[in-house]
Amino acid sequence: MKQQINKTYHEEAREIPVVADVDVLVCGGGPAGVGAAITAARHGVKTMVVEKLDCLGGIATAGMMSHWGGSSSSRVMQEIFRRTKEKREIIGWKDENGCGINSIAHDAQKIVLDEMAVESGVGILYGTSVCGVGIENEKVTGVIVENKSGRGFIKAKVTVDATGDGDVAYYAGVPFCLGRETDHKMQPSTIMFKLGGVDYSCAVLPPSFETLVPTAKGELQALGKKILPFPAGHVLLYQQPEDGTVCVNMTNSLDTDGTNAESLTRATIECRSQIEPIIKFLREYAPGYENCWLMSTASLLGVRETRHFEGVERLEKDDILTAKYYENWVVRHAFFNFDVHNITGPGLDKTGVQQEWRQSGTYTIPYGCLLPKKIEGLLFSGRNISGSHLAHSNFRIMSVCIALGEAAGAAAALCVKQNKESLKEVNVKDIQAIVGSHKY
């Protein structure tokens, strides 16, 4: 007789300790979380950031992204650039290698972000995941976390959700759309990796899907689509601060649901399985890569898109195309393109635009995109703000996310210091005075 397995397990209710009581709790230590935590702490409120990994920076460090793409008015980002380059003695950064200041020396940047957070007075808790929220009268009062010490509750006057996937907002019951509005499909995921042994004197460095690279053996993008294992197939290569190194953005996994553990596991294994054939391909077909070798791989899967939450306001594609100016802006000078990776294969999606990008200027993001409609005590920050699928493909870039973090950190600090009952009561002009001047 076949034994029947119970489909559920009953966990007994238990008391959990309050492990911290802060003014501002930032959940997630990626670019948006870094911007939020540093800004809030520098504005004089007790601030803590919880991060599931062992470093700040998210995709910029653990995710081994090649560079900070796009642009925004973020001063914290500029400080990160300057301070990372000042570590040239330990990373071997040479100005003559032609590498831009927005390129990322990953391990040095981890050190810089620790220093900036600690100097600003941010409390950091690594190895810590969000697993629930406390809510009273439709107001978030803190977050349930779990780590090696067990489960605990962190009380906070304001919580900033900088988890990327919006885990706090999800636990709080904020309505959302998963992926694009028409079919809930999401952009593919990627594991970045770094190569050594690249000959800069002749190396090809295609920076976009639309960059064609003629070689003696054929056009490189076409060769990639023909030879590399599907769904890999595009060629994106970026020079790095360390001599002879290149970051590779070429692994690809389709139909990844970044809110599902099994899907994330499948995507991670699939992307890693593509690294060896990609290196063999580059050695054979890419000039300058004949003697390249694998230095390191990212410890964080690059998930581009998951939940889009409903806010007081919503950023649309046309707001970006027309460079709309919002009087209640909290981010300005934002600029990127519709970077929609192909949802059905390698390369650029048909809705994505890069070479033929036609934007009339930089755009702004209004405060309402950071505010849930009903839930109080909570701010969106980063790629989980209120915006459409196409708008998200633009504002998800790290330079805009860190500016969104600064805005959230400023709003949170003001709410606490001014004893506001609601984040909606914070005067946007006061937020602008902080993120516009950065005089802490």
C-alpha positions in Angstrom: 0.0 0.0 0.0 1.4 3.4 -1.0 2.0 5.8 1.8 0.1 9.1 1.5 2.2 12.2 2.1 0.6 15.1 3.8 0.6 18.2 1.6 1.0 20.7 4.4 2.9 21.0 7.7 1.5 22.8 10.7 4.0 25.1 12.4 3.2 26.1 15.9 2.8 29.8 16.6 5.7 31.2 18.6 7.0 34.5 20.0 9.9 36.0 18.1 12.3 38.6 19.6 12.4 42.2 18.5 16.1 42.3 17.3 16.2 46.0 16.4 14.1 49.2 16.7 15.0 51.8 14.1 13.7 54.9 12.4 14.3 53.7 8.9 14.7 50.1 7.8 16.0 49.5 4.3 15.4 46.0 2.9 17.8 45.1 0.2 21.4 46.4 -0.2 21.6 46.8 -4.0 22.0 50.2 -5.6 18.5 51.4 -4.5 19.1 50.2 -1.0 22.6 51.8 -0.8 21.1 55.1 -2.0 18.3 54.9 0.5 20.3 53.8 3.6 23.2 56.3 3.1 20.9 59.2 2.4 18.6 58.5 5.4 21.5 58.0 7.8 23.3 61.1 6.6 20.1 63.0 7.3 20.2 62.2 11.0 17.9 59.2 11.6 18.6 55.8 12.9 19.0 53.6 9.9 19.5 49.9 9.2 19.9 47.9 6.0 19.3 44.2 5.8 20.8 42.2 2.9 20.5 38.5 2.1 24.1 38.4 0.7 27.4 39.2 2.3 28.0 42.6 0.6 26.3 45.8 -0.5 25.9 46.7 -4.1 23.7 43.8 -5.4 24.0 43.4 -9.1 26.9 46.0 -9.1 29.1 43.8 -6.9 27.8 40.3 -6.2 26.1 40.3 -9.7 29.4 41.4 -11.4 27.7 43.9 -13.7 30.3 45.5 -16.0 29.4 49.1 -15.4 26.8 51.6 -14.1 24.8 52.2 -17.3 22.5 55.1 -18.0 22.7 58.3 -16.0 20.9 60.3 -13.3 21.5 63.1 -10.8 22.7 60.8 -8.1 25.5 62.3 -6.1 26.0 59.1 -4.0 26.7 57.3 -7.3 29.4 59.8 -8.2 30.9 59.4 -4.8 31.0 55.6 -5.3 32.8 56.1 -8.7 35.4 58.5 -7.1 36.1 56.4 -4.1 36.3 53.1 -6.0 38.8 54.6 -8.4 40.8 55.8 -5.4 41.4 52.2 -4.6 43.6 52.0 -7.7 46.6 50.8 -5.6 44.8 47.5 -4.7 43.0 47.0 -8.1 45.7 48.0 -10.5 43.4 50.6 -12.3 45.3 52.4 -15.0 43.9 55.5 -16.6 45.6 54.6 -19.9 43.5 51.4 -20.4 40.6 53.5 -21.6 38.2 52.2 -19.0 35.5 54.7 -17.9 35.0 55.7 -14.3 31.5 54.0 -14.4 33.2 50.6 -14.9 33.1 48.4 -11.8 36.0 47.0 -9.9 33.7 44.6 -8.0 35.7 43.6 -4.9 37.0 47.2 -4.4 33.5 48.5 -4.7 32.4 46.1 -1.9 35.0 47.7 0.4 33.9 51.2 -0.7 30.2 50.6 0.0 31.0 49.1 3.4 33.1 52.2 4.2 30.4 54.7 3.0 27.6 52.9 4.9 29.6 52.7 8.2 30.9 56.2 8.0 27.3 57.4 7.4 26.1 55.6 10.5 24.1 52.8 8.7 23.6 49.6 10.7 24.2 46.7 8.4 22.9 43.1 8.8 24.2 40.7 6.2 22.9 37.2 5.6 19.4 38.3 6.4 16.2 37.7 4.4 12.8 39.3 4.7 10.1 36.7 5.4 7.1 38.7 6.5 5.9 42.1 7.7 4.1 43.6 10.7 1.0 45.6 9.8 -1.3 47.6 12.1 -4.2 49.6 10.6 -2.8 49.2 7.1 0.6 50.6 8.2 3.8 48.6 8.0 5.4 48.7 11.5 8.4 46.6 10.7 9.7 43.4 9.1 10.1 39.8 10.1 13.6 38.6 9.1 15.5 35.3 9.3 19.2 34.6 9.5 21.7 32.4 11.3 20.5 33.8 14.6 17.0 32.6 13.8 13.8 34.6 13.2 13.3 38.1 14.5 11.3 41.3 14.1 12.8 44.7 13.3 10.6 47.6 14.2 10.7 50.7 12.0 8.9 53.9 11.6 9.4 53.8 7.9 10.4 50.7 5.8 12.0 51.1 2.3 11.5 48.2 0.0 14.7 48.0 -2.1 14.5 44.2 -2.6 14.1 44.5 -6.4 11.3 42.0 -6.4 9.3 44.0 -3.9 9.2 41.3 -1.2 8.1 43.6 1.6 5.4 45.1 -0.5 4.3 41.6 -1.5 4.0 40.5 2.1 2.1 43.7 2.9 -0.5 42.9 0.2 0.2 45.7 -2.2 -1.3 44.9 -5.6 1.1 44.2 -8.4 1.5 43.0 -12.0 4.0 40.2 -12.6 6.0 41.0 -15.8 4.5 42.7 -18.8 0.9 43.6 -18.8 -0.3 41.5 -21.8 1.0 38.0 -20.8 3.1 38.4 -17.6 6.2 37.3 -19.5 9.5 38.7 -17.9 12.8 39.6 -19.4 15.4 36.8 -19.3 18.0 36.4 -16.6 21.8 36.3 -16.8 24.9 35.3 -14.8 27.8 37.7 -15.5 31.4 36.4 -15.5 34.8 37.9 -15.9 37.7 36.8 -18.2 41.4 37.4 -17.9 44.1 37.1 -20.5 42.4 39.4 -23.0 44.7 41.2 -25.5 43.5 44.8 -25.4 45.6 45.7 -28.4 43.2 43.8 -30.7 40.2 42.8 -28.6 36.7 43.4 -29.9 34.3 45.0 -27.3 30.8 45.1 -28.7 28.8 47.1 -26.1 25.2 46.5 -27.5 23.1 43.8 -29.2 23.1 46.0 -32.3 26.9 46.4 -32.6 28.1 44.3 -35.6 31.6 43.0 -35.5 33.2 41.9 -38.8 35.9 39.3 -38.3 37.9 37.0 -40.6 35.6 34.2 -39.8 32.3 36.1 -40.2 30.2 38.7 -38.4 30.5 38.0 -34.6 26.9 38.5 -33.6 25.7 36.2 -36.4 28.2 33.6 -35.5 27.1 33.7 -31.8 23.5 33.1 -32.8 24.5 30.2 -35.0 27.1 28.5 -32.7 26.3 29.2 -29.1 23.8 27.0 -27.2 20.3 28.5 -27.3 19.0 30.7 -25.7 22.5 32.2 -25.5 23.6 33.8 -28.8 24.4 37.5 -28.4 27.9 38.9 -27.8 28.3 41.7 -25.2 31.8 42.3 -23.9 33.0 45.1 -21.6 36.6 46.2 -20.7 37.3 46.3 -17.0 39.6 48.4 -14.7 42.1 45.6 -14.2 44.5 45.0 -17.1 43.5 42.3 -19.6 40.1 41.7 -18.1 36.6 41.8 -19.7 33.2 41.3 -18.2 30.9 39.1 -20.3 27.1 39.6 -20.5 26.2 36.6 -22.7 24.5 33.9 -20.6 20.8 33.8 -21.0 17.8 32.0 -19.4 14.2 32.4 -20.6 11.0 32.3 -18.6 12.7 32.9 -15.3 10.4 33.9 -12.4 12.6 35.7 -10.0 9.9 35.2 -7.3 10.1 31.4 -7.5 13.0 29.5 -5.9 12.8 26.5 -8.3 12.8 28.9 -11.3 15.8 30.8 -10.0 17.7 27.5 -9.4 17.0 26.3 -12.9 18.1 29.6 -14.4 21.3 29.7 -12.4 22.3 26.2 -13.5 21.4 26.9 -17.1 23.4 30.2 -17.2 26.4 28.5 -15.6 26.2 25.7 -18.1 26.7 28.2 -21.0 29.9 29.8 -19.6 32.3 27.1 -20.9 30.9 27.0 -24.5 30.9 30.9 -24.5 34.6 30.9 -23.6 35.4 28.3 -26.3 33.5 30.4 -28.8 35.3 33.6 -27.9 38.7 31.9 -28.1 37.9 30.6 -31.6 36.0 33.5 -33.1 36.7 36.8 -31.2 40.0 38.6 -31.9 41.9 39.3 -28.7 40.4 36.4 -26.8 42.6 33.6 -28.1 44.2 33.1 -24.6 41.4 34.2 -22.4 40.5 32.3 -19.2 37.8 32.3 -16.6 38.6 34.5 -13.6 35.3 34.6 -11.7 31.5 34.2 -12.0 28.8 36.2 -10.3 27.3 34.9 -7.1 24.0 36.6 -7.9 21.8 35.8 -10.8 20.8 38.9 -12.7 17.0 39.1 -12.6 15.8 42.0 -14.7 12.0 42.0 -14.1 9.4 40.7 -11.7 6.7 42.6 -9.8 5.4 46.0 -10.9 3.5 47.5 -7.9 0.5 49.8 -7.9 1.4 53.3 -6.6 -0.2 56.6 -6.2 1.2 57.5 -9.6 2.6 55.3 -12.4 5.4 56.0 -14.9 4.6 55.3 -18.5 6.6 54.8 -21.7 5.5 58.1 -23.1 6.6 60.0 -19.9 10.1 58.8 -20.8 9.9 59.3 -24.6 8.7 62.9 -24.1 11.1 63.6 -21.2 8.1 64.7 -19.2 8.8 67.1 -16.4 6.9 66.4 -13.1 6.7 69.2 -10.7 6.7 66.7 -7.9 9.9 65.0 -9.1 12.1 63.1 -6.7 14.5 61.9 -9.4 15.7 64.0 -12.3 18.2 63.8 -15.2 17.3 60.2 -15.7 18.4 58.7 -19.0 18.6 55.3 -20.6 16.9 53.4 -23.4 14.1 50.8 -23.6 16.5 47.9 -22.8 14.1 45.0 -23.3 16.1 41.7 -23.6 14.5 39.2 -26.0 11.8 37.3 -24.1 12.0 34.4 -26.6 15.7 34.1 -27.3 19.0 35.9 -27.5 19.5 39.6 -28.3 17.2 42.6 -28.2 13.4 42.2 -28.0 11.4 43.8 -30.8 10.0 46.3 -28.3 13.6 47.3 -27.2 15.3 50.3 -28.8 19.0 51.1 -28.5 20.7 52.4 -31.7 17.6 54.2 -32.9 16.8 55.6 -29.5 14.9 58.9 -29.8 14.3 60.6 -26.4 13.9 64.3 -26.4 15.9 64.7 -23.1 16.3 63.4 -19.6 13.2 62.5 -17.7 11.9 62.9 -14.1 10.2 60.4 -11.8 7.4 61.7 -9.5 7.1 61.0 -5.8 3.8 59.1 -6.3 5.7 56.3 -8.0 7.4 55.4 -4.7 4.1 55.5 -2.7 1.7 52.5 -2.4 -1.9 53.7 -2.7 -3.2 52.3 0.6 -0.4 50.9 2.7 1.4 53.4 4.9 4.9 53.3 6.4 6.3 51.8 3.2 8.2 53.2 0.2 9.1 51.5 -3.1 12.7 52.0 -4.2 14.4 50.7 -7.3 13.0 48.6 -10.1 9.9 47.8 -8.0 8.4 51.3 -8.2 5.1 51.9 -9.9 5.6 51.8 -13.7 4.7 49.9 -16.8 6.7 47.1 -18.3 8.3 49.3 -21.0 9.0 52.2 -18.6 10.6 49.7 -16.2 13.0 48.5 -18.9 14.4 52.1 -18.7 14.3 53.0 -15.0 15.6 49.6 -13.9 19.1 50.7 -14.8 21.4 51.0 -11.7 22.1 54.7 -12.1 18.4 55.5 -11.9 17.8 52.9 -9.1 20.3 54.5 -6.8 18.7 57.9 -7.4 15.3 56.4 -6.5 17.0 55.1 -3.4 18.2 58.6 -2.4 14.7 59.9 -2.9 13.2 57.2 -0.7 15.9 57.7 2.0 15.2 61.4 2.0 11.4 61.0 2.2 11.8 58.4 5.0 14.1 60.7 7.0 11.8 63.7 6.6 8.8 61.7 7.6 10.5 60.6 10.8 12.1 64.0 11.7 8.9 65.9 11.0 6.7 63.4 12.9 4.4 62.9 9.9 1.6 60.5 10.2 1.8 59.6 6.6 4.5 59.5 4.0 2.1 61.2 1.7 2.2 64.3 3.9 6.0 64.8 3.3 6.5 68.0 1.3 8.0 67.0 -2.0 9.9 70.4 -2.0 11.7 69.2 1.1 12.7 66.0 -0.7 13.9 67.9 -3.7 16.0 70.2 -1.4 17.9 67.1 -0.1 18.3 65.1 -3.4 18.9 68.3 -5.4 21.6 69.8 -3.2 22.9 66.8 -1.3 23.8 69.1 1.7 23.4 66.7 4.6 
